[in-house]
Amino acid sequence: MTDKKIVLVTGGAGFIASHLADHLLARGYKVRALDSLEPQVHPGGKRPGYLDARVELLVGRVSDRGLLEKALDGVWGVAHLASAVGVGQSMYEIARYTELNVQDTAVFLEVLSRRREKPARMMVASSMSLYGEGLYRCPACGADDAPRLRPAEQLKARKWELLCPGCWGPMEPRPTPETKLPYPTSVYSINKRDQEEMCLALGRAYKVPTNALRFFNAFGSRQALSNPYTGVAAIFAGRLMNGREPLLFEDGLQSRDFIHISELVAGIRLSLEREDVSYETLNMGSGRPTSVLAVAEALAAAFGSTVGPKVLGEFREGDTRHCFADMTKTERLLGFKTKMSFAEGLAELLAWMRTQKPEDKGDAAIEELRRHNLTG
Ligand code: UD1
């Protein structure tokens, strides 16, 4: 019998979860992972080599009630990370995404709620994608706005920036706080909103103190390179390593908030440990916008690549233009603040990528979107 606290990590073999496991193990926790080893993410459905040997891995879905009972046995904390994460893919695999992300979470919560012994702490991985567009301000008339998606006619005219509804001038992106109303624009982000609200409501009802962390764009080593629906930094690095140019949607000047995985997992641990912070939604980003073009250029420079990024001038259906985190609430409640620069984070991703042989599947992912009329 161990006196170490056990943390159950659902989706425990994935990119974020495996880093969380390392972080928790280094701090004296015992880690149990529950993961279905989806072949799209884990080639051959095998346990990934990067998962620390001390992690007890249970293979199966979060909706397997028998397995869940076993997984929850003696657990102090739960990090609920299991999800299918391709935003574009969710727009044509609607039923599969909703089953994996919402229905499976429903079963998970039902099992949890009926147990006599419940975990002391829980966190659920939510996503900035539920905001839709971030917050904006018009520099000309000073109006704040939380705009909806850009109209189809505007995108067809290749006018990419959000326009002020008052004076039709371009709006400037502002940091997005948790108080901005959700406006999910993809099946994936609708699923994430549901997961977040279900975990918070049921955590409260069954007295399992829970926090929902809205992850911004996590990047770093162990991103699933064989998965064409992985994040943009890994897609670009994979292409460059195969001598091909990164493909930029729109004009490449759309921005995201990239948070390095090592800092994100520290934030997850804090949210579990801080008993004075419960039933909160918290942004988990760096608070800094970076354009997709800047990501491509920094990677191309780091690889000494002769091929530059290629601007497609096409758009991905449901994509947002800009969103970066207002970290005021997270800093105040958790005392959490990122310190790494984007360049330091990229260096860690690159050092790892050099040990890998990534296949470039980015074209296949874009072709799938085109086939489903999800680009324009
Ligand atoms: C990503 C995650 C999502 C997570 C969210 C917040 C993935 C697949 N999705 O969504 O799970 O909840 O961040 O953390 O990791 N782009 C290109 N060329 C490409 C691919 C993408 O220009 O080849 C652009 C997109 O148009 C978009 C930006 O890069 O503007 C980011 O795209 P992506 O990495 O897919 O992430 P999100 O959609 O932000």
Boltz pocket constraint, residues with backbone or C-beta under 6 A from the ligand:
constraints:
  - pocket:
      binder: B
      contacts: [[A, 85], [A, 86], [A, 87], [A, 126], [A, 127], [A, 128], [A, 129], [A, 215], [A, 216], [A, 217], [A, 218], [A, 229], [A, 230], [A, 231], [A, 232], [A, 233], [A, 235], [A, 247], [A, 248], [A, 249], [A, 250], [A, 252], [A, 254], [A, 255], [A, 256], [A, 292], [A, 316], [A, 319], [A, 320], [A, 321], [A, 362]]
      max_distance: 6.0
